Amino acid sequence: MTRAILSCTGLDKSLGTLAREVAIRGAEALGCEIICPVLLHNAPARYAKTLAGSELIVIDGCPTRCATKLANQLGAKIDRKVLLTDAVKASDLTLEPSLSLGPNGLALAQRLVDDLVRELTAPGQYATGLPTLEAPDDYLTVTQDKYQFRIPTQEYAFTENDTWVRIVGEQAFVGVSDYIQQKLTDITYFVPPASGDAVEQFGELGTIESAKAVLEIIAPVSGSVVAVNTTLIDHPELINEDPYGAGWIAILALTDYAADQELLVDGTAYAAVVQRKAAEEVG
Amino acid sequence: MADDTFMGVKREKISWAPTIDYTKCNFCMECDVFCPHQVYERREDDPKLVVAHPHHCVVFCRACSKTCGPDALTFPNKPETIALIKQLRAEEDVG
C-alpha cells in the first residue's frame, strides 16, 4: 500500500515549520505523497483517492492537533502519528524560536524522519509472540441511563483513574476499564509506552486517542515495561471491543506491588467509583 | 461533585490542579472546552481564563494539557502527590 503524509503547516510557529520540513523530508525518504491540509480542508475531493488508498502518516506540530482533527473530520484512518511537541521534549536539542529552521531544527527534522523510516520499514516488528489474555467470565454491571459498564469481579484491581492490573506470576497485565473506553468512544490511535521503560504507579503508560480526547494511560502499578500490546497500534479498536482481554495495554515486571496495593481497589469498590462518575457525567 | 474524595481522602486536601503559565497561554480556551469538570472559568477581565475550581480536577488527570497548543499547562509532581495521599490516608486511618 502507498503512503501519504498529512502535516501541520503552522507557518506562524517554529513547530509548524519543523512539521513542514519533516513532511517534505519524510515524503522524499518514503516516496509518498504530501497532502496539503489547507487544500484538503477546502477541497477534500482532491485527495479522496489518496486517502482511500494510502496508509496515512499525520504530523502534528502542537497539541492543538489540527492535522489529526482534520483527518478525523474526514473519517480518514490514521496509521502513524508524530506529535512534534513531544518529540522536541524527548530530544536533547532545543528548537530555535525563529520561523526559519536553524541547525537544531534541521537536525531534529532529519532525526524524526530517520525514526519514522526505521519504524515503518522494519519488517515483522509487530505482534509476534505476544502473550494472550483471556477476558474474564464474571462481571459486575453498573447501569446509568442507556449505558452499561462491565467490571470484572475476580483477579482485576483498579485505580480510580480507570485503569486495571491483573497479576500473572511476577508480571502484571495492565489496561483500561470498560467505563473509560465507552467514555472515549471509538479509540482511533494508540501511542505505546517504550518497552524497557521504568514507570511509577500513576505514571504515564502511553496514550489512547479518540475524536473526543487524548487520554494518558495511568499506570496502576510501578514496574518496568517488559511487553507492549503492539497489536493495538494497527487495531486500537480492540480496546473498545475487549478492554479486559485482547485490549490489554502492556505487561510490567512489578517492582513494589505490596506498596502499590494501598492505592488500588477491587472490582466492587471500583464499581462504586464508576457509578458515581457516571451519575455525574451521564446523568 | 457528589462525592469529594480520592482514594478515601478528602479531595480538598489534595493539591492536584493545573497551573496556567500566562506567558504562554493564548486564551484559545481549548482546555476549558475540553474539561467536563468545570475546573476553568472564563473572565471578562484579564486574565480571561483562571483555574477557578481546582478541587474539581480529577487527581492525576492531565488530559486538558494534551489539548494545549502553546504548552501552557503544568501539574504538580505525581510522586509527591502520591506520598501526600498515602500520608493523609494514614492520618485519617483510611482503608
Interface residues (C-beta under 8 A of the other chain):
Chain A: C62 P63 T64 R65 T85 E160 N161 E200 Q201 F202 G203 T207 A213 V214 L215 E216 I218 E262 L263 V265 R276 A279 E280 E281
Chain B: M1 A2 D3 F6 M7 C28 E30 F34 P36 V58 V59 F60 C61 R62 A63 S65 K66 T67 C68 G69 P70 D71 K78 P79 T81 I82 I85 K86 R89 G95
